[in-house]
Amino acid sequence: MSRPAREILIRPLMTEKSMRQKEEQNTVAFRVRPDANKVEIRAAVEAVFNVKVAAVRTASYEGKLKRMGRFQGRRANWKKAIVTLRPGHKIDLVEGA
C-alpha cells in the first residue's frame, strides 16, 4: 500500500440506506479518496478496523454545480466504497441514539 490507511478512508457514510445495509447485509459505506482503488480500500479497512473484508464495491460521483448569485462553481468529485465484511466480523461506528 503506497499511502497510509487513514488517508484513503475519509469518513463513514451514515445514511438511512447504509445503516439498513449494515444490519441486513453486513456492509459498511465509506467516503474514500477518488484515486483509491479496491485493493487499497480493502487493505485500509482491514488495517484500521481489524476485520476481514469479503468484497469491495465502488461508485464515483461527480460534484454538483452550485451558484452564489451570478457566480457558478462546482463541488468536488467524490467516491463511495461499500465494503462487505466476512461473517462474524463487525464494525461498530455509532451505537444507539
DSSP file (Angstrom, degrees, kcal/mol; ACC not computed):
  #  RESIDUE AA STRUCTURE BP1 BP2  ACC     N-H-->O    O-->H-N    N-H-->O    O-->H-N    TCO  KAPPA ALPHA  PHI   PSI    X-CA   Y-CA   Z-CA
    1    1 A M              0   0    0      0, 0.0     4,-0.1     0, 0.0    39,-0.0   0.000 360.0 360.0 360.0 127.6    0.0    0.0    0.0
    2    2 A S        +     0   0    0      2,-0.1    38,-0.0     0, 0.0     0, 0.0   0.778 360.0  44.7 -82.1 -27.4    1.5    3.3   -1.1
    3    3 A R  S    S-     0   0    0      1,-0.1     5,-0.1     2,-0.0     2,-0.0  -0.824  94.4 -94.0-116.8 155.0   -0.5    5.6    1.2
    4    4 A P    >>  -     0   0    0      0, 0.0     3,-1.2     0, 0.0     4,-0.9  -0.336  36.1-119.0 -62.7 150.1   -1.3    5.3    4.9
    5    5 A A  H 3> S+     0   0    0      1,-0.3     4,-1.7     2,-0.2     3,-0.5   0.832 110.9  59.6 -62.3 -34.5   -4.7    3.7    5.6
    6    6 A R  H 34 S+     0   0    0      1,-0.2    -1,-0.3     2,-0.2    38,-0.0   0.707 101.6  55.0 -71.0 -18.6   -6.1    6.8    7.3
    7    7 A E  H <4 S+     0   0    0     -3,-1.2    -1,-0.2     1,-0.1    -2,-0.2   0.768 106.8  50.4 -81.8 -26.3   -5.5    8.9    4.1
    8    8 A I  H  < S+     0   0    0     -4,-0.9    25,-1.7    -3,-0.5     2,-0.7   0.922 104.0  60.0 -77.8 -45.8   -7.6    6.5    2.0
    9    9 A L  E  <  +A   32   0A   0     -4,-1.7    23,-0.2    23,-0.2    -1,-0.1  -0.758  60.6 176.5 -86.3 116.6  -10.7    6.4    4.2
   10   10 A I  E     -     0   0A   0     21,-2.4    22,-0.2    -2,-0.7    -1,-0.2   0.941  60.4 -40.0 -84.6 -54.7  -12.1    9.9    4.6
   11   11 A R  E     -A   31   0A   0     20,-1.5    20,-3.5     2,-0.0    -1,-0.3  -0.969  59.5 -95.3-166.2 156.8  -15.2    9.2    6.7
   12   12 A P  E     -A   30   0A   0      0, 0.0     2,-0.7     0, 0.0    18,-0.3  -0.547  36.1-127.1 -75.9 147.3  -18.0    6.6    7.1
   13   13 A L        -     0   0    0     16,-2.4     2,-0.8    -2,-0.2    16,-0.4  -0.866  23.6-170.4 -95.9 117.1  -21.3    7.4    5.3
   14   14 A M        +     0   0    0     -2,-0.7     2,-0.2     4,-0.1    16,-0.0  -0.765  27.1 140.6-113.4  86.0  -24.1    7.2    7.8
   15   15 A T     >  -     0   0    0     -2,-0.8     4,-2.2     1,-0.1     5,-0.2  -0.675  65.9-102.0-113.4 172.2  -27.4    7.4    5.9
   16   16 A E  H  > S+     0   0    0     -2,-0.2     4,-1.9     1,-0.2     5,-0.2   0.913 123.0  48.8 -61.4 -41.5  -30.6    5.6    6.4
   17   17 A K  H  > S+     0   0    0      1,-0.2     4,-2.3     2,-0.2    -1,-0.2   0.916 111.5  47.8 -66.0 -43.3  -29.8    3.2    3.5
   18   18 A S  H  > S+     0   0    0      1,-0.2     4,-1.8     2,-0.2    -1,-0.2   0.855 111.1  51.1 -69.2 -33.0  -26.3    2.5    4.7
   19   19 A M  H  X S+     0   0    0     -4,-2.2     4,-1.6     2,-0.2    -1,-0.2   0.880 110.9  49.0 -69.2 -37.0  -27.5    1.8    8.3
   20   20 A R  H  X S+     0   0    0     -4,-1.9     4,-2.5    -5,-0.2     5,-0.3   0.901 111.6  48.9 -67.2 -40.7  -30.1   -0.6    6.9
   21   21 A Q  H  X>S+     0   0    0     -4,-2.3     4,-2.5     1,-0.2     6,-1.0   0.843 106.8  57.2 -66.9 -32.5  -27.5   -2.4    4.7
   22   22 A K  H  X5S+     0   0    0     -4,-1.8     4,-0.7     4,-0.2    -1,-0.2   0.910 113.1  39.6 -63.7 -41.5  -25.2   -2.6    7.8
   23   23 A E  H  <5S+     0   0    0     -4,-1.6    -2,-0.2     2,-0.1    -1,-0.2   0.911 126.6  32.6 -73.4 -43.9  -27.9   -4.5    9.7
   24   24 A E  H  <5S+     0   0    0     -4,-2.5    -3,-0.2    -5,-0.1    -2,-0.2   0.860 133.5  20.9 -86.0 -37.7  -29.2   -6.7    6.8
   25   25 A Q  H  <5S-     0   0    0     -4,-2.5    -3,-0.2    -5,-0.3    60,-0.1   0.381  94.8-118.5-118.3   2.2  -26.1   -7.4    4.7
   26   26 A N     << +     0   0    0     -4,-0.7    59,-2.5    -5,-0.6     2,-0.3   0.919  66.9 139.0  57.9  46.6  -23.1   -6.7    7.0
   27   27 A T  E     - B   0  84A   0     -6,-1.0     2,-0.4    57,-0.2    57,-0.2  -0.888  38.5-159.0-119.6 153.3  -21.8   -3.9    4.8
   28   28 A V  E     - B   0  83A   0     55,-2.4    55,-3.1    -2,-0.3     2,-0.4  -0.996  11.0-143.1-131.2 136.9  -20.4   -0.5    5.7
   29   29 A A  E     - B   0  82A   0    -16,-0.4   -16,-2.4    -2,-0.4     2,-0.3  -0.832  19.9-178.2-103.8 138.2  -20.2    2.5    3.4
   30   30 A F  E     -AB  12  81A   0     51,-2.7    51,-2.8    -2,-0.4     2,-0.6  -0.954  29.5-128.7-130.3 149.3  -17.2    4.9    3.4
   31   31 A R  E     -AB  11  80A   0    -20,-3.5   -21,-2.4    -2,-0.3   -20,-1.5  -0.902  43.1-179.8 -91.2 125.6  -16.3    8.1    1.6
   32   32 A V  E     -AB   9  79A   0     47,-2.3    47,-0.9    -2,-0.6   -23,-0.2  -0.723  35.6 -73.9-124.1 170.2  -12.8    7.4    0.2
   33   33 A R    >   -     0   0    0    -25,-1.7     3,-1.6    -2,-0.2    -1,-0.1  -0.383  41.6-126.3 -62.3 141.2  -10.2    9.3   -1.9
   34   34 A P  T 3  S+     0   0    0      0, 0.0    -1,-0.1     0, 0.0    44,-0.1   0.752 108.9  50.0 -63.5 -23.2  -11.2    9.5   -5.6
   35   35 A D  T 3  S+     0   0    0     44,-0.1     2,-0.2     2,-0.0    -2,-0.1   0.362  85.8 110.9 -97.5   6.2   -7.9    8.0   -6.7
   36   36 A A    <   -     0   0    0     -3,-1.6     2,-0.2   -28,-0.1    -4,-0.1  -0.573  55.6-148.9 -80.2 142.4   -8.1    5.0   -4.3
   37   37 A N     >  -     0   0    0     -2,-0.2     4,-2.2     1,-0.1     5,-0.2  -0.540  29.6 -98.2-104.5 176.3   -8.6    1.5   -5.8
   38   38 A K  H  > S+     0   0    0      1,-0.2     4,-2.4     2,-0.2     5,-0.2   0.841 120.6  54.0 -64.9 -35.2  -10.4   -1.5   -4.4
   39   39 A V  H  > S+     0   0    0      2,-0.2     4,-2.1     1,-0.2    -1,-0.2   0.920 111.1  45.6 -66.2 -43.2   -7.2   -3.2   -3.2
   40   40 A E  H  > S+     0   0    0      2,-0.2     4,-2.3     1,-0.2    -2,-0.2   0.890 112.7  50.9 -66.1 -39.3   -6.1   -0.1   -1.3
   41   41 A I  H  X S+     0   0    0     -4,-2.2     4,-2.4     2,-0.2     5,-0.2   0.920 110.1  49.5 -65.8 -43.2   -9.6    0.3    0.2
   42   42 A R  H  X S+     0   0    0     -4,-2.4     4,-2.2     1,-0.2    -2,-0.2   0.932 113.2  46.3 -59.8 -46.9   -9.7   -3.4    1.4
   43   43 A A  H  X S+     0   0    0     -4,-2.1     4,-1.9     1,-0.2    -1,-0.2   0.873 112.2  51.4 -65.1 -37.4   -6.2   -3.1    3.0
   44   44 A A  H  X S+     0   0    0     -4,-2.3     4,-2.7     2,-0.2     5,-0.3   0.923 111.1  46.4 -66.9 -44.6   -7.1    0.2    4.7
   45   45 A V  H  X S+     0   0    0     -4,-2.4     4,-2.2     1,-0.2     6,-0.4   0.915 113.7  48.9 -65.5 -42.1  -10.4   -1.1    6.2
   46   46 A E  H  X S+     0   0    0     -4,-2.2     4,-0.9    -5,-0.2     5,-0.2   0.865 115.5  44.8 -65.3 -34.9   -8.6   -4.3    7.4
   47   47 A A  H  < S+     0   0    0     -4,-1.9    -2,-0.2    -5,-0.2    -1,-0.2   0.911 118.5  39.9 -75.3 -43.0   -5.8   -2.3    9.0
   48   48 A V  H  < S+     0   0    0     -4,-2.7    -2,-0.2     1,-0.2    -3,-0.2   0.917 128.9  27.2 -75.4 -43.6   -7.9    0.4   10.7
   49   49 A F  H  < S-     0   0    0     -4,-2.2    -3,-0.2    -5,-0.3    -1,-0.2   0.490  95.6-128.8-102.8  -4.6  -10.8   -1.7   12.0
   50   50 A N     <  +     0   0    0     -4,-0.9     2,-0.3    -5,-0.3    -4,-0.2   0.932  65.0 123.5  57.2  51.4   -9.1   -5.1   12.4
   51   51 A V        -     0   0    0     -6,-0.4     2,-0.4    -5,-0.2    -1,-0.2  -0.822  64.1-108.6-130.8 170.5  -11.7   -7.0   10.4
   52   52 A K        -     0   0    0     -2,-0.3    34,-2.1    34,-0.1     2,-0.4  -0.900  28.9-144.7-105.4 133.5  -11.7   -9.3    7.3
   53   53 A V  E     -C   85   0A   0     -2,-0.4    32,-0.3    32,-0.2     3,-0.1  -0.820  15.8-174.6-101.8 133.0  -13.3   -7.9    4.1
   54   54 A A  E     -     0   0A   0     30,-2.9     2,-0.3    -2,-0.4    31,-0.2   0.854  69.6  -7.8 -90.2 -42.1  -15.2  -10.2    1.7
   55   55 A A  E     -C   84   0A   0     29,-1.6    29,-2.8     2,-0.0     2,-0.4  -0.991  53.0-149.5-155.0 156.2  -15.8   -7.7   -1.1
   56   56 A V  E     -C   83   0A   0     -2,-0.3     2,-0.4    27,-0.2    27,-0.2  -0.998  11.4-174.1-131.4 128.8  -15.5   -4.0   -2.1
   57   57 A R  E     -C   82   0A   0     25,-2.4    25,-3.3    -2,-0.4     2,-0.3  -0.960  10.1-163.6-118.6 141.8  -17.7   -2.1   -4.4
   58   58 A T  E     -C   81   0A   0     -2,-0.4     2,-0.3    23,-0.2    23,-0.2  -0.902  11.0-172.6-126.6 154.3  -17.0    1.4   -5.5
   59   59 A A  E     -C   80   0A   0     21,-2.3    21,-3.1    -2,-0.3     2,-0.4  -0.979  14.7-145.4-144.4 131.9  -19.0    4.2   -7.1
   60   60 A S  E     -C   79   0A   0     -2,-0.3     2,-0.4    19,-0.2    19,-0.2  -0.814  14.4-160.8 -99.9 138.3  -17.7    7.6   -8.3
   61   61 A Y  E     -C   78   0A   0     17,-3.4    17,-2.1    -2,-0.4     2,-0.3  -0.945  13.5-132.5-121.5 139.2  -19.8   10.7   -8.1
   62   62 A E        -     0   0    0     -2,-0.4    15,-0.1    15,-0.2    14,-0.1  -0.712  34.6-105.5 -88.3 139.2  -19.4   14.0  -10.0
   63   63 A G        -     0   0    0     -2,-0.3    14,-0.2    12,-0.3     2,-0.1  -0.308  38.0-110.5 -64.4 145.5  -19.6   17.2   -7.9
   64   64 A K        -     0   0    0     12,-0.2    11,-2.7    10,-0.1     2,-0.4  -0.419  25.5-112.7 -76.7 150.1  -22.8   19.2   -8.1
   65   65 A L  E     -D   74   0B   0      9,-0.2     2,-0.3    -2,-0.1     9,-0.2  -0.686  39.2-172.3 -78.0 134.0  -23.0   22.6   -9.8
   66   66 A K  E     -D   73   0B   0      7,-2.6     7,-3.2    -2,-0.4     2,-0.4  -0.964   8.9-154.7-130.6 147.7  -23.7   25.3   -7.2
   67   67 A R  E     -D   72   0B   0     -2,-0.3     2,-0.4     5,-0.2     5,-0.2  -0.936  13.0-171.7-122.7 144.8  -24.4   29.0   -7.6
   68   68 A M  E >  S-D   71   0B   0      3,-2.6     3,-1.7    -2,-0.4     2,-0.4  -0.869  73.9 -55.5-128.9  98.4  -24.0   32.0   -5.4
   69   69 A G  T 3  S-     0   0    0     -2,-0.4     0, 0.0     1,-0.3     0, 0.0  -0.556 121.7 -16.9  67.5-123.5  -25.8   34.9   -7.1
   70   70 A R  T 3  S+     0   0    0     -2,-0.4     2,-0.4    -3,-0.1    -1,-0.3   0.423 119.2  94.3 -94.6   2.4  -24.3   35.2  -10.6
   71   71 A F  E <   -D   68   0B   0     -3,-1.7    -3,-2.6     0, 0.0     2,-0.4  -0.769  59.1-158.2 -98.2 139.9  -21.2   33.1   -9.9
   72   72 A Q  E     +D   67   0B   0     -2,-0.4     2,-0.2    -5,-0.2    -5,-0.2  -0.933  17.5 161.9-120.3 139.1  -21.2   29.4  -10.6
   73   73 A G  E     -D   66   0B   0     -7,-3.2    -7,-2.6    -2,-0.4     2,-0.4  -0.799  27.3-124.1-141.0-176.7  -18.9   26.8   -9.0
   74   74 A R  E     -D   65   0B   0     -9,-0.2    -9,-0.2    -2,-0.2   -10,-0.1  -0.999  17.2-126.1-138.4 137.2  -18.7   23.1   -8.6
   75   75 A R        -     0   0    0    -11,-2.7   -12,-0.3    -2,-0.4     2,-0.1  -0.365  47.3 -85.5 -71.4 162.0  -18.4   20.9   -5.5
   76   76 A A        -     0   0    0    -14,-0.1   -12,-0.2     1,-0.1    -1,-0.1  -0.364  41.8-109.8 -70.7 147.7  -15.5   18.4   -5.5
   77   77 A N        -     0   0    0    -14,-0.2     2,-0.3   -15,-0.1   -15,-0.2  -0.459  43.4-172.5 -69.4 149.7  -15.9   14.9   -7.1
   78   78 A W  E     - C   0  61A   0    -17,-2.1   -17,-3.4    -2,-0.1     2,-0.4  -0.926  17.9-136.9-145.4 168.2  -16.0   12.1   -4.6
   79   79 A K  E     -BC  32  60A   0    -47,-0.9   -47,-2.3    -2,-0.3     2,-0.4  -0.981   8.5-154.2-133.1 139.6  -16.0    8.3   -4.4
   80   80 A K  E     -BC  31  59A   0    -21,-3.1   -21,-2.3    -2,-0.4     2,-0.4  -0.924   6.3-162.7-113.4 137.9  -18.1    5.9   -2.2
   81   81 A A  E     -BC  30  58A   0    -51,-2.8   -51,-2.7    -2,-0.4     2,-0.6  -0.984   4.9-159.0-120.2 129.0  -16.9    2.4   -1.2
   82   82 A I  E     -BC  29  57A   0    -25,-3.3   -25,-2.4    -2,-0.4     2,-0.6  -0.935  15.1-162.2-107.4 113.6  -19.3   -0.2    0.0
   83   83 A V  E     -BC  28  56A   0    -55,-3.1   -55,-2.4    -2,-0.6     2,-0.5  -0.856   5.9-154.8-104.6 121.5  -17.4   -2.8    2.0
   84   84 A T  E     -BC  27  55A   0    -29,-2.8   -30,-2.9    -2,-0.6   -29,-1.6  -0.841  15.8-146.9 -95.1 127.2  -18.9   -6.2    2.7
   85   85 A L  E     - C   0  53A   0    -59,-2.5   -32,-0.2    -2,-0.5     3,-0.1  -0.589  19.4-104.8 -93.2 154.5  -17.5   -7.9    5.8
   86   86 A R    >   -     0   0    0    -34,-2.1     3,-2.0    -2,-0.2   -34,-0.1  -0.387  53.3 -80.5 -70.9 154.7  -17.0  -11.6    6.3
   87   87 A P  T 3  S+     0   0    0      0, 0.0    -1,-0.1     0, 0.0     3,-0.1  -0.304 118.9  27.3 -57.9 136.9  -19.5  -13.4    8.5
   88   88 A G  T 3  S+     0   0    0      1,-0.3     2,-0.3    -3,-0.1    -2,-0.1   0.255  99.1 104.3  94.4 -11.7  -18.6  -13.0   12.2
   89   89 A H    <   +     0   0    0     -3,-2.0    -1,-0.3   -37,-0.1     2,-0.3  -0.796  45.2 176.3-104.5 148.6  -16.9   -9.6   11.7
   90   90 A K        -     0   0    0     -2,-0.3     2,-0.5   -41,-0.1    -4,-0.0  -0.997  23.7-148.2-151.7 144.5  -18.5   -6.3   12.6
   91   91 A I        -     0   0    0     -2,-0.3     2,-0.8   -40,-0.0   -41,-0.0  -0.982  12.3-157.0-115.5 122.3  -17.6   -2.6   12.7
   92   92 A D        +     0   0    0     -2,-0.5     3,-0.1     1,-0.2    -2,-0.0  -0.851  27.8 155.5 -99.9 102.2  -19.2   -0.5   15.4
   93   93 A L  S    S-     0   0    0     -2,-0.8     2,-0.4     1,-0.4    -1,-0.2   0.922  72.1  -2.1 -89.4 -56.5  -19.3    3.1   14.3
   94   94 A V        -     0   0    0      0, 0.0     2,-0.5     0, 0.0    -1,-0.4  -0.996  66.7-160.6-138.2 130.8  -22.2    4.5   16.3
   95   95 A E        -     0   0    0     -2,-0.4    -3,-0.0    -3,-0.1     0, 0.0  -0.948  53.8 -17.5-116.3 129.9  -24.4    2.6   18.6
   96   96 A G              0   0    0     -2,-0.5     0, 0.0     1,-0.1     0, 0.0   0.179 360.0 360.0  70.4 169.7  -27.8    3.8   19.7
   97   97 A A              0   0    0     -3,-0.0    -1,-0.1     0, 0.0    -2,-0.0   0.296 360.0 360.0-145.5 360.0  -29.3    7.2   19.6
